[in-house]
Amino acid sequence: MKKVFVILSILFVILIIYFAYSSKNCCIKNSTTNDSIQKPDYSACKSLKDSLKVMLFQNKDQSKELMIQDDDNSRFVLYLNRLKNKKVAVIAFTDTCLIIFQNLNNEWVQIDSVSFKSYASKFEITDLNGDNKDDLIVYGFANIHGERLPYIFITDKNNVLHYRSDIHLYNIKYDKTKKLIMSYYQGGAYSINCKEYYYWQGDSLKLLKGVEQNLSTGESSIFITFYKLKDGKRFDYKKIKDNKGAIYDTVFWTDEY
């Protein structure tokens, strides 16, 4: 069984490479931003849906994720997994686009294509809004501070993923107890760090409160600023000195999650 799976994996990688090379000049519209983006033309291959169907879980009981990388020159990353009872496949073409597929009614459907100016370094299945539905996060390559920009896909009431171009919160996580979104950015020396809480208002995220640590002035004069949303804009309501960072480290939560 393992040999068959390995062979199928290799065949699928070859198929993906074929797409990348045979369709370099294909240009489509981003379904979310309407921007023109470069992507392979999947209509050129009649067996794409069947190939995905074979590759994504060899039996109904299998639930492990599969991630295939083009190790030689990092042209693409292929990711396969489940969202509850739905199957999902992501083909991340480096510095080009993300192609999202879902198996809906036992048929593979391309549901979105998103401009992607990075390399897919990590994938995560999680519930981001407390509706007990799995959502998808695709992380780009880590920046100089080790932080990865997330590309968020939220599952709707029909269990279909939708890209959220309005949500790009670093280290995003849903706190089920507080029913809030947590986010933080941890930079390096002489940078600005922050922690934030957001809440869902309908289908939109709203800032509840945040704290910012400014290290750009040096260790002798570190300040942290507390802020919230007021009249649609950030409002700073408190600023205190915190030279050793002890206060910032314990605000909202104590450790990086």
matplotlib code that plots the C-alpha trace (Angstrom):
import matplotlib.pyplot as plt

x = [0.0, 2.9, 4.6, 1.4, 1.0, 4.6, 4.2, 1.0, 2.6, 5.5, 3.1, 1.1, 4.3, 5.2, 1.7, 2.0, 5.4, 3.8, 1.2, 3.8, 5.8, 3.1, 1.0, 3.5, 1.6, -1.9, -3.4, -6.7, -8.5, -8.2, -11.7, -11.4, -9.4, -10.0, -6.3, -4.6, -2.4, -0.3, -1.3, -1.2, -4.1, -5.6, -8.1, -5.2, -5.3, -8.5, -7.3, -6.7, -9.8, -9.3, -5.7, -6.7, -9.4, -6.9, -4.3, -6.4, -6.9, -6.8, -9.7, -12.5, -10.8, -7.5, -7.2, -3.5, -2.4, -0.1, 2.4, 4.6, 7.4, 9.4, 12.7, 15.0, 14.0, 10.9, 8.5, 5.4, 4.0, 1.1, -1.1, -3.9, -6.1, -9.7, -12.0, -14.3, -16.0, -14.9, -11.6, -9.4, -6.3, -4.0, -1.5, 0.8, 2.9, 5.8, 5.5, 2.5, -0.8, -2.7, -5.1, -7.8, -9.8, -12.6, -14.4, -18.0, -20.7, -18.0, -16.6, -13.4, -14.1, -11.6, -13.2, -10.6, -7.3, -5.4, -2.4, 0.5, 3.8, 5.6, 6.5, 4.1, 6.0, 3.1, -0.6, -3.0, -6.6, -8.3, -11.6, -11.2, -14.7, -16.2, -18.8, -17.3, -16.2, -12.7, -11.0, -7.7, -4.6, -1.7, 1.4, 4.0, 7.7, 9.1, 10.3, 13.5, 11.8, 10.6, 6.9, 4.8, 2.1, -1.2, -3.6, -7.0, -9.8, -13.1, -15.7, -19.2, -22.5, -22.3, -18.9, -17.2, -13.9, -13.7, -10.5, -10.5, -8.3, -9.3, -7.7, -3.9, -3.2, 0.1, -0.1, -3.9, -5.7, -9.3, -9.7, -12.8, -13.1, -13.2, -14.6, -12.0, -9.3, -5.8, -2.9, 0.7, 3.8, 7.2, 10.0, 13.6, 15.8, 14.8, 11.5, 7.8, 5.9, 2.2, -0.6, -4.2, -7.7, -10.4, -14.0, -16.4, -19.2, -21.2, -18.7, -16.2, -13.3, -13.2, -10.3, -11.2, -7.9, -4.2, -0.9, 2.3, 5.9, 8.3, 11.9, 13.2, 14.3, 16.7, 16.5, 16.7, 13.4, 11.0, 7.3, 4.2, 1.0, -2.5, -5.1, -8.6, -10.9, -12.8, -14.9, -13.4, -9.8, -7.1, -7.2, -4.3, -5.6, -2.6, 1.2, 3.6, 7.3, 8.4, 12.1, 12.5, 9.4, 7.9, 4.5, 4.3, 5.1, 2.1, -0.5, -3.5, -1.6, 1.8, 3.3, 3.4, 0.8]
y = [0.0, 2.4, 1.7, 2.4, 5.7, 6.7, 6.0, 8.0, 10.9, 10.9, 10.8, 13.7, 15.8, 15.2, 16.3, 19.6, 20.3, 19.8, 22.4, 24.9, 24.6, 24.2, 27.2, 30.0, 32.6, 31.9, 34.9, 35.0, 37.3, 37.0, 36.1, 38.3, 41.4, 41.2, 41.7, 39.9, 37.1, 34.4, 30.8, 27.5, 26.6, 23.5, 23.1, 21.7, 18.5, 16.4, 14.1, 16.7, 16.0, 12.2, 12.6, 14.6, 12.1, 9.3, 11.2, 12.6, 9.7, 6.2, 5.2, 6.8, 6.2, 7.9, 11.3, 12.2, 15.3, 15.2, 17.9, 17.6, 20.1, 20.8, 20.6, 21.2, 24.8, 25.5, 26.1, 24.7, 23.1, 20.6, 20.2, 17.7, 17.3, 17.2, 19.9, 17.9, 15.7, 17.8, 17.2, 20.1, 20.5, 23.5, 24.0, 26.8, 28.1, 30.1, 33.9, 33.3, 32.0, 29.7, 27.3, 25.9, 22.8, 21.2, 17.9, 18.9, 16.3, 13.8, 16.1, 18.1, 21.8, 24.6, 27.2, 30.0, 31.3, 33.9, 36.0, 34.7, 36.5, 34.1, 30.5, 28.2, 27.2, 26.0, 25.0, 24.9, 23.6, 25.3, 26.9, 30.7, 31.9, 29.3, 27.9, 24.4, 24.4, 23.9, 26.9, 27.0, 29.1, 29.1, 30.7, 32.4, 32.3, 33.7, 37.3, 38.6, 38.3, 34.8, 35.8, 34.4, 36.3, 34.2, 33.8, 33.0, 30.9, 30.8, 28.0, 29.3, 27.6, 25.4, 24.1, 26.0, 27.9, 31.6, 33.7, 36.7, 39.3, 41.6, 39.4, 39.3, 38.9, 37.4, 34.3, 34.3, 32.1, 31.8, 31.7, 29.5, 30.5, 34.3, 33.9, 36.3, 36.3, 36.6, 38.0, 39.1, 40.2, 39.6, 41.6, 41.8, 44.3, 48.0, 47.0, 47.3, 44.3, 44.1, 41.9, 42.3, 40.9, 41.0, 40.1, 38.9, 41.3, 39.4, 38.4, 41.1, 41.3, 44.3, 45.4, 45.1, 46.1, 46.0, 46.8, 47.9, 47.7, 50.1, 49.0, 51.5, 53.9, 51.5, 49.6, 52.7, 54.1, 51.4, 52.3, 50.3, 51.8, 50.5, 51.2, 50.3, 51.2, 54.5, 56.0, 53.5, 54.5, 53.4, 55.4, 55.3, 55.6, 54.8, 54.9, 53.7, 53.0, 49.4, 49.2, 45.5, 44.4, 42.7, 44.5, 43.8, 40.1, 39.6, 41.8, 39.8, 36.5, 35.5, 33.2, 33.0, 30.4]
z = [0.0, 0.9, -2.4, -4.3, -2.4, -3.1, -6.8, -7.0, -5.1, -7.6, -10.6, -9.1, -8.6, -12.3, -13.2, -11.3, -12.9, -16.3, -15.4, -14.3, -17.5, -20.1, -19.0, -18.2, -20.1, -18.8, -17.1, -15.1, -12.8, -9.0, -7.8, -4.7, -5.8, -9.6, -10.1, -13.0, -11.8, -13.4, -13.0, -14.8, -17.0, -15.5, -18.3, -20.3, -18.3, -18.5, -15.7, -13.0, -11.0, -11.2, -10.1, -7.1, -6.3, -6.3, -4.3, -1.6, 0.9, -0.4, 1.8, 3.8, 7.1, 6.3, 7.9, 7.7, 5.8, 2.9, 1.9, -1.2, -1.8, -5.0, -3.1, -6.1, -6.9, -4.7, -7.6, -5.8, -2.7, -2.8, 0.3, 0.9, 3.9, 5.3, 6.6, 8.8, 6.2, 3.2, 1.4, 0.4, -1.8, -2.2, -4.9, -3.9, -6.8, -5.4, -6.1, -8.3, -6.8, -4.6, -6.2, -3.9, -4.6, -2.5, -3.0, -3.1, -3.7, -4.6, -7.3, -7.3, -7.8, -8.1, -5.7, -5.7, -7.1, -5.0, -5.9, -3.7, -3.6, -1.3, -0.7, 1.2, 4.3, 6.5, 6.4, 9.3, 9.7, 12.6, 13.6, 13.5, 14.4, 16.8, 14.3, 14.7, 11.0, 9.9, 8.3, 6.4, 6.9, 4.3, 5.7, 3.5, 4.0, 7.3, 7.3, 8.9, 12.3, 11.8, 11.3, 8.5, 6.7, 6.8, 3.9, 5.6, 4.1, 6.1, 5.7, 5.0, 6.0, 3.0, 4.0, 1.1, 1.7, 0.9, 0.9, 3.3, 1.8, 4.7, 7.3, 7.6, 11.3, 12.3, 14.6, 14.4, 16.8, 18.1, 21.9, 22.4, 26.1, 25.5, 21.9, 20.7, 18.0, 19.4, 17.3, 18.0, 16.2, 17.7, 16.0, 16.7, 18.5, 17.9, 16.4, 17.4, 19.0, 19.5, 21.0, 20.0, 20.6, 18.0, 18.0, 15.3, 14.3, 11.8, 9.2, 10.0, 12.6, 14.8, 17.1, 20.8, 22.3, 21.8, 23.3, 21.5, 22.7, 21.1, 21.3, 18.7, 21.4, 23.2, 26.4, 28.6, 27.4, 26.4, 26.5, 25.9, 24.6, 25.1, 22.4, 21.2, 18.4, 18.6, 15.8, 13.4, 14.2, 16.6, 19.9, 22.3, 25.8, 28.0, 27.7, 30.4, 30.8, 30.8, 30.6, 31.3, 29.4, 32.4, 32.0, 28.2, 28.7, 31.0, 29.2, 27.8, 27.9, 29.4, 26.7, 22.9, 22.1]

ax = plt.figure().add_subplot(projection="3d")
ax.plot(x, y, z, "-o")
ax.set_aspect("equal")
plt.show()
